[in-house]
Structure formats: C-alpha cells, structure tokens
Amino acid sequence: MARTQQSTGQPPVQKSTTLIVLAAFERNEEGELRPAFEAQQMPSEHAAVQRAKLMSRAYVGVIAWKRPARPDEGEFGEPEILWQHGDVPDLE
C-alpha cells in the first residue's frame, strides 16, 4: 500500500541549487570583448574546470564559476570563480 504525504498547510520549501557555468570570450573586429557563445551550465565543478582549461587554448578568455540560486524565485547568490584564464568581463 503506497503512503501519501500529508499536507502541512505550509507552502513547499524552495530548494536552493548551485548553478555551475562556463563561458568563453573572443574579440570582435574593434577589439572589444564579446561572448564566444551562450554561457553553458555544467554538471559539476570538475567538468567545468576541465573544459575551461581545454578551451583556454582557443579563446582570449575563459571562466568557470558557480553561484547558489533559486531559479524559480529569480534569486541568485554571489558568484564564486572556479577557474579563470585570459580576458574576461567582471561577473555581476
């Protein structure tokens, strides 16, 4: 017999998650920094750092970072840089 979860009358607790992101940058014709592609969410810190290191040979800047987030609520914590190489813009 399956158990059903009783409602407590409280709103469901929003779980915080950690977003792990990788981004690479190149320069346009005027020499200005621009994203080489849309930032990619990565499955783990290790995967983000390893891929960033490989990509650093092909781009003027690469960065991997993480930040706590509650995307459903639009809340994002302070970013923490995991690995960075070359020219990258400041994280906001």
C-alpha positions in Angstrom: 0.0 0.0 0.0 1.5 3.4 -1.0 1.8 6.1 1.5 0.6 9.6 0.6 2.3 12.6 2.0 0.2 14.7 4.3 -0.1 18.4 3.6 1.1 20.6 6.5 -0.6 23.7 5.2 2.8 25.3 4.7 4.0 26.4 1.2 6.5 23.9 -0.2 10.1 24.8 0.7 12.1 26.0 -2.3 15.3 24.2 -2.6 18.5 26.1 -3.3 20.6 24.7 -6.0 24.1 25.6 -7.3 24.5 26.8 -10.8 27.8 25.9 -12.4 28.6 27.9 -15.5 31.2 28.0 -18.3 31.7 31.0 -20.6 34.3 31.8 -23.2 35.2 35.2 -24.8 36.7 36.4 -28.1 37.4 39.9 -29.5 35.3 41.4 -32.3 36.8 43.4 -35.2 37.0 46.5 -33.0 39.0 44.6 -30.3 36.0 44.6 -27.9 35.4 41.5 -25.7 32.3 39.5 -26.5 30.9 36.1 -25.6 32.1 33.4 -28.0 28.8 31.5 -27.4 26.0 31.5 -24.9 27.1 30.6 -21.3 26.7 26.8 -20.7 25.5 25.2 -17.5 27.8 22.4 -16.4 27.1 19.2 -14.5 29.9 19.6 -11.9 32.7 21.9 -10.8 35.3 19.4 -12.0 33.7 19.2 -15.5 33.5 23.0 -15.7 37.2 23.5 -14.8 38.5 20.7 -17.1 36.5 22.0 -20.0 37.6 25.6 -19.3 41.2 24.6 -19.3 40.9 22.9 -22.6 39.0 25.9 -24.1 41.6 28.4 -22.9 43.8 27.5 -25.9 41.2 28.6 -28.4 39.7 31.8 -26.7 41.1 35.1 -25.4 39.3 34.4 -22.1 37.5 31.5 -20.4 35.8 31.4 -17.0 34.1 28.8 -14.9 32.0 29.9 -11.9 29.3 28.8 -9.5 26.6 30.5 -7.6 23.8 29.5 -5.3 20.4 30.0 -6.9 16.7 29.6 -6.6 15.8 30.0 -10.3 12.0 29.6 -9.6 12.2 32.7 -7.5 14.7 34.6 -9.6 17.2 34.7 -6.7 20.9 34.3 -7.4 23.8 34.5 -4.9 27.2 35.9 -5.3 29.3 34.1 -8.0 32.4 32.2 -7.0 35.1 31.8 -9.6 36.3 28.2 -10.0 38.9 28.9 -12.8 39.7 31.8 -15.0 42.2 32.5 -17.8 42.8 35.4 -20.0 40.5 38.4 -20.6 37.0 38.1 -19.1 34.5 40.7 -18.1 33.6 41.3 -14.4 30.9 39.0 -13.1 27.8 40.8 -12.0 
